Amino acid sequence: MMAEQLTGLRRLAEELRGEISTAMRARTADQGVRVVAVTSGKGGVGKTNFSVNLALALVDMGQRVLLVDADLGLANVDLVLGTDSPHHLGHVLHGRCRLAEAVHEGPRGLRILSGGTALEELTSLPAEQIVDFLSQVPEVAGRGEIVILDTGAGLSGQVRAFLAAAPEVIVLTTPEPTAMADAYATIKVLVRENAAAHIYLVINQAQGREEAREAAGTLARVSLRYLGRVLHELDFIPRDPSVPRAVRERQPFIVAAPAAPASQAVRRVAASLLGRPPEPAAGLGGFFARFMRGLRGG
């Protein structure tokens, strides 16, 4: 009887060591991955459209890019791209496919992962499933890759967890006063819950450079005065009729109208982002681990 118990304990110890080793490999294998979240204080400012076109601009510049649709259940990335994701993160968590199989290829080699409605399920997974999920992350994101996370609008618990986990965050806003106020509220939460985050600012749908500069300057001054944080402006995206026309056609505007002012602007934003050194991070696996802790409240 004692011998059987000892054998059982040894087997359990070996399994635990294997799980810990797998988790450690997951945390270290993708440390060269750059994770950038895109957020906004309110809906309707063009966040998903911007995320999609930024990702494609980065691909055009020779970057390997994974675009994660993290807007709970809405699948707006597929709408903008004119694609249909056959699998999403929920299928992975329920064992219907592996994480790598949930990633599908979009235009120009852009890779896409839909979160579906499954992101909050990460908080209730047992430890062995969390280890298994994290162990699959290096299969989809390798060294030198850029991951663009299209978060939901507003400040839900899920969005706050994303902001608390992301090493780099792009705050997108329009010059409209309520959008500016909501963007500042988002920045306040970001500063409080993720003091180490590098915060970028992009003004969307501006009438021109002067309006964009005024809006960005206002947010930058208020953030520096009351939060003690410097915002880094990447550039601005002008109001452009090519954008809504491309949305109606279910095409990214950088594909539908490559010479349009908005397309040229998003390339400048991408170049500006690439020109800034990435923040030190623990890769996509580390991001998901921090995200889960954030959703759990600790």
C-alpha positions in Angstrom: 0.0 0.0 0.0 2.8 2.4 1.0 4.7 1.5 -2.2 1.6 2.4 -4.3 1.2 5.7 -2.5 4.9 6.6 -3.1 4.5 5.7 -6.8 1.4 7.9 -7.0 3.2 10.8 -5.4 6.2 10.5 -7.7 3.9 10.4 -10.7 2.1 13.6 -9.5 5.4 15.3 -8.8 6.6 14.5 -12.3 3.4 15.8 -13.8 3.7 19.0 -11.8 7.3 19.5 -12.9 6.2 19.0 -16.5 3.4 21.6 -16.2 5.8 24.1 -14.5 8.4 23.5 -17.2 5.8 24.0 -20.0 4.6 27.2 -18.4 8.1 28.5 -18.1 8.9 27.7 -21.8 5.7 29.5 -22.7 6.7 32.6 -20.8 10.2 32.8 -22.3 9.9 31.5 -25.9 8.0 34.6 -27.2 9.8 37.3 -25.2 10.8 39.0 -28.5 7.1 39.7 -29.3 6.0 43.3 -29.2 2.4 43.7 -27.9 0.6 47.0 -28.7 -3.0 47.6 -27.6 -5.3 50.0 -29.4 -8.0 51.6 -27.3 -10.4 54.5 -27.2 -12.5 56.2 -24.6 -15.7 55.7 -26.5 -17.1 53.9 -29.5 -17.5 55.5 -32.9 -14.0 57.0 -33.2 -12.8 54.4 -35.8 -10.7 52.3 -33.5 -11.1 48.9 -35.2 -10.7 50.4 -38.7 -7.5 52.1 -37.5 -6.2 48.9 -35.9 -6.8 46.9 -39.1 -5.2 49.4 -41.4 -2.2 50.0 -39.0 -1.6 46.2 -38.9 -1.7 46.1 -42.7 0.7 49.1 -43.0 3.1 47.3 -40.7 2.9 44.2 -42.9 3.6 46.3 -45.9 6.8 47.5 -44.1 8.0 43.9 -43.8 6.8 43.2 -40.3 5.2 39.9 -39.2 1.9 41.0 -37.6 -0.8 39.2 -35.6 -4.0 41.2 -35.2 -6.1 40.1 -32.2 -9.8 41.0 -32.3 -10.3 41.5 -28.5 -13.6 43.4 -28.7 -15.9 41.0 -26.9 -18.0 39.1 -29.3 -18.4 41.8 -32.0 -15.9 40.4 -34.6 -15.6 43.9 -36.2 -12.1 43.1 -37.5 -13.7 40.5 -39.9 -16.2 43.1 -41.0 -13.6 45.6 -41.9 -11.4 43.0 -43.6 -14.2 41.3 -45.4 -13.1 37.9 -43.9 -14.7 35.3 -41.8 -12.8 33.6 -38.9 -13.6 29.9 -38.9 -12.3 29.6 -35.3 -11.9 31.8 -32.3 -10.4 31.7 -28.8 -13.5 30.0 -27.5 -12.8 27.0 -29.7 -9.3 26.7 -28.3 -10.5 26.8 -24.7 -13.1 24.2 -25.4 -10.6 21.9 -27.0 -12.1 22.1 -30.5 -8.8 23.3 -32.0 -5.3 24.4 -31.1 -4.4 28.1 -30.8 -2.4 28.0 -34.0 -5.4 26.6 -35.8 -7.6 29.5 -34.6 -5.3 32.0 -36.4 -6.3 32.6 -40.0 -4.6 34.6 -42.7 -6.1 37.8 -44.0 -5.0 40.2 -46.8 -1.3 40.5 -47.6 -0.3 37.8 -45.1 -1.8 39.6 -42.0 -2.6 36.9 -39.4 -5.8 37.3 -37.4 -7.0 35.8 -34.1 -10.6 36.4 -32.9 -11.3 36.4 -29.2 -15.0 35.8 -29.7 -16.8 35.7 -26.4 -14.2 33.6 -24.7 -11.7 36.1 -23.2 -13.5 36.3 -19.9 -13.5 32.4 -19.7 -9.8 32.6 -19.1 -10.5 33.7 -15.6 -12.3 30.5 -14.7 -10.0 27.9 -16.3 -8.4 25.3 -14.0 -4.6 25.6 -13.6 -3.8 22.8 -16.0 -5.8 24.4 -18.8 -4.1 27.7 -18.3 -0.8 26.0 -18.5 -1.9 24.3 -21.7 -3.2 27.5 -23.2 0.0 29.4 -22.4 2.1 26.6 -23.7 0.5 27.1 -27.2 1.2 30.8 -27.4 4.7 30.4 -28.9 3.1 28.5 -31.7 1.4 31.7 -33.0 3.8 34.5 -32.0 7.5 34.3 -32.4 10.5 36.6 -31.8 10.3 39.8 -33.8 6.5 39.7 -34.3 4.2 42.6 -33.6 0.8 41.9 -32.0 -1.9 44.5 -32.4 -4.7 44.1 -29.9 -8.0 45.8 -30.9 -9.6 46.2 -27.5 -13.2 47.2 -26.8 -14.3 50.8 -26.4 -15.0 52.3 -23.0 -13.7 51.1 -19.6 -15.3 47.7 -19.0 -13.5 45.2 -16.7 -12.2 43.4 -19.7 -10.8 46.6 -21.3 -9.2 47.7 -18.0 -7.5 44.3 -17.8 -6.1 44.7 -21.3 -4.8 48.2 -20.4 -3.3 46.9 -17.2 -1.4 44.2 -19.1 -0.2 45.9 -22.3 3.3 47.3 -22.3 2.4 49.8 -25.1 -1.0 51.4 -25.7 -2.2 53.6 -28.5 -5.1 55.8 -27.4 -7.2 56.8 -30.4 -9.6 59.8 -30.3 -11.3 62.3 -32.6 -11.1 66.1 -31.9 -14.7 66.0 -30.8 -15.0 67.2 -27.1 -16.8 64.2 -25.7 -14.3 61.8 -27.4 -11.4 63.9 -26.0 -12.9 63.8 -22.5 -13.4 60.0 -22.7 -9.9 59.5 -24.0 -8.5 61.4 -21.0 -10.5 59.2 -18.7 -9.0 56.2 -20.3 -5.5 57.7 -19.9 -6.2 58.3 -16.2 -7.1 54.6 -15.7 -4.1 53.5 -17.7 -1.7 55.6 -15.7 -3.2 54.4 -12.4 -3.3 50.7 -13.3 -0.3 50.3 -15.6 2.3 53.0 -14.6 5.0 51.4 -16.8 2.9 51.5 -20.0 4.2 53.6 -22.9 1.3 55.7 -24.1 0.9 56.8 -27.7 -1.7 59.2 -29.0 -3.3 59.3 -32.5 -6.0 61.9 -33.5 -8.4 60.4 -36.0 -10.8 62.1 -38.4 -9.1 65.5 -38.1 -9.9 68.3 -40.6 -6.2 69.0 -40.9 -2.9 69.1 -39.1 -3.7 72.2 -37.2 -6.9 70.7 -35.6 -5.0 67.5 -34.9 -2.1 69.4 -33.3 -4.5 71.4 -31.1 -6.4 68.3 -29.9 -3.2 66.4 -29.2 -1.6 69.4 -27.5 -4.6 69.7 -25.2 -4.5 66.1 -24.1 -0.8 66.2 -23.7 -0.8 69.3 -21.5 -3.6 68.0 -19.3 -2.0 64.6 -18.9 1.4 66.1 -18.0 -0.1 68.6 -15.6 -2.5 66.4 -13.7 -1.1 62.9 -14.2 2.6 63.6 -14.6 2.7 61.5 -17.8 4.1 62.4 -21.2 2.0 61.3 -24.2 3.9 60.4 -27.4 2.0 61.6 -30.5 2.5 59.2 -33.4 0.7 61.3 -36.1 -2.9 61.9 -37.1 -5.4 60.5 -39.6 -7.3 63.1 -41.6 -11.0 62.9 -42.4 -11.1 61.2 -45.7 -14.2 60.1 -47.8 -12.2 57.0 -48.9 -12.5 55.6 -45.4 -16.3 55.3 -45.1 -16.5 54.2 -48.8 -14.0 51.3 -48.0 -16.0 50.3 -44.9 -19.1 50.0 -47.0 -17.2 47.8 -49.4 -15.8 45.7 -46.5 -12.2 46.6 -47.5 -9.4 48.2 -45.5 -8.9 51.7 -46.8 -5.2 51.1 -47.3 -6.1 48.4 -49.7 -9.1 50.0 -51.4 -7.5 53.5 -51.8 -3.7 53.1 -51.2 -3.0 56.7 -52.4 -5.7 58.3 -50.3 -4.7 60.8 -47.5 -5.8 58.4 -44.8 -3.7 55.6 -46.3 -0.7 57.8 -46.4 -1.3 58.9 -42.8 -1.6 55.4 -41.4 1.7 54.5 -43.0 3.3 57.5 -41.2 1.8 56.3 -37.9 3.2 52.8 -38.6 6.6 54.2 -39.4 6.5 56.4 -36.3 5.7 53.3 -34.1 8.5 51.3 -35.7 10.8 54.2 -35.0 10.3 53.9 -31.3 12.0 51.1 -29.4 9.7 48.5 -28.1 9.1 48.4 -24.4 10.6 45.4 -22.5 7.9 42.7 -22.2 7.4 39.1 -21.4 5.9 38.4 -24.8 2.4 37.4 -25.7 2.3 34.6 -23.1 3.3 37.1 -20.4 0.6 39.5 -21.7 -2.1 36.9 -21.4 -0.9 35.9 -17.9 -1.1 39.6 -16.8 -4.5 40.0 -18.5 -5.9 37.0 -16.5 -4.6 38.4 -13.3 -6.2 41.7 -14.1 -9.6 40.2 -14.8 -9.4 38.3 -11.5 -8.6 41.5 -9.7 -5.1 40.8 -8.7 
